[in-house]
Amino acid sequence: MKYSNWYYHLLFFVLLFPVQIAVARGAASGLDVYQEHCQHCHGDDGSGEMVDIPNLQIGEGMMQADFMLVETMKRGIGIMPAYDGLLSDDEIDNVITYTRTLQ
């Protein structure tokens, strides 16, 4: 069976669209978590308000795979507290998704 280009475009859209919605929802939910738990150190825009706080806008600390960022958030690092037990896995995933939008 031979398919025309429109079929492939439609298939791509149908498969990609739910992913885009999920990322948008994750980023929106992550904003709430970020504002409550991260903003006081990392700043409104992720630029880092304090000495030795990574600037999330330029990718400091963000050049890692998500699973590594999850572990960092769960364990804490430096003056950043551990969020394991304080935030759910979904909240941690969502705040990582949000912080990736700051770049």
For each residue, the residues with C-beta under 8 A, 3 or more apart:
1:
2:
3: 7 8
4: 7
5: 8 9
6: 9 10
7: 3 4 10 11
8: 3 5 11 12
9: 5 6 12 13
10: 6 7 13 14
11: 7 8 14 15
12: 8 9 15 16
13: 9 10 16 17
14: 10 11 17
15: 11 12 18 19
16: 12 13 19 20
17: 13 14 20 21
18: 15 21 22
19: 15 16 22 23
20: 16 17 23 24
21: 17 18 24 25
22: 18 19 25 26
23: 19 20 26 27 97
24: 20 21 27 28
25: 21 22 28 29
26: 22 23 29 30 93 94 97 98
27: 23 24 30 31 94 97 98 101
28: 24 25 31 32 98
29: 25 26 32 33 90 91 94 98
30: 26 27 33 34 91 93 94 95 96 97 98 99
31: 27 28 34 35 98
32: 28 29 35 36
33: 29 30 36 37 38 87 91 94 95 98
34: 30 31 37 38 39 42 95 98 99
35: 31 32 38 39
36: 32 33 39
37: 33 34 83 86 87 95
38: 33 34 35 41 42 95 99
39: 34 35 36 42 43 44
40: 49
41: 38 48 49 50 53 79 80
42: 34 38 39 46 47 48 49 53 54 56 99
43: 39 46 47 48 49
44: 39
45: 57 102
46: 42 43 55 56 57 99 102
47: 42 43 55 56 57
48: 41 42 43 53 54 55 56 60
49: 40 41 42 43 53
50: 41 53
51:
52: 78 79
53: 41 42 48 49 50 79
54: 42 48 60 61 62
55: 46 47 48 58 60
56: 42 46 47 48 59 60 61 62 99 102 103
57: 45 46 47 102 103
58: 55 103
59: 56 62 63 103
60: 48 54 55 56 63
61: 54 56 64 69 72
62: 54 56 59 69 99 100 103
63: 59 60
64: 61 68 69 72
65: 68 69
66: 69 70 93 96
67: 70 71
68: 64 65 71 72
69: 61 62 64 65 66 72 73 96
70: 66 67 73 74 89 92 93 96
71: 67 68 74 75
72: 61 64 68 69 75 76 77 80
73: 69 70 76 80 82 83 84 87 92 95 96
74: 70 71 82 83 84 92
75: 71 72 82 84
76: 72 73 80 81 82 83
77: 72 80
78: 52
79: 41 52 53
80: 41 72 73 76 77
81: 76 86
82: 73 74 75 76 85 86
83: 37 73 74 76 86 87 92
84: 73 74 75 87
85: 82
86: 37 81 82 83
87: 33 37 73 83 84 91 92 95
88: 91 92
89: 70 92 93
90: 29 93 94
91: 29 30 33 87 88 94 95
92: 70 73 74 83 87 88 89 95 96
93: 26 30 66 70 89 90 96 97
94: 26 27 29 30 33 90 91 97 98
95: 30 33 34 37 38 73 87 91 92 98 99
96: 30 66 69 70 73 92 93 99 100
97: 23 26 27 30 93 94 100 101
98: 26 27 28 29 30 31 33 34 94 95 101 102
99: 30 34 38 42 46 56 62 95 96 102
100: 62 96 97 103
101: 27 97 98
102: 45 46 56 57 98 99
103: 56 57 58 59 62 100
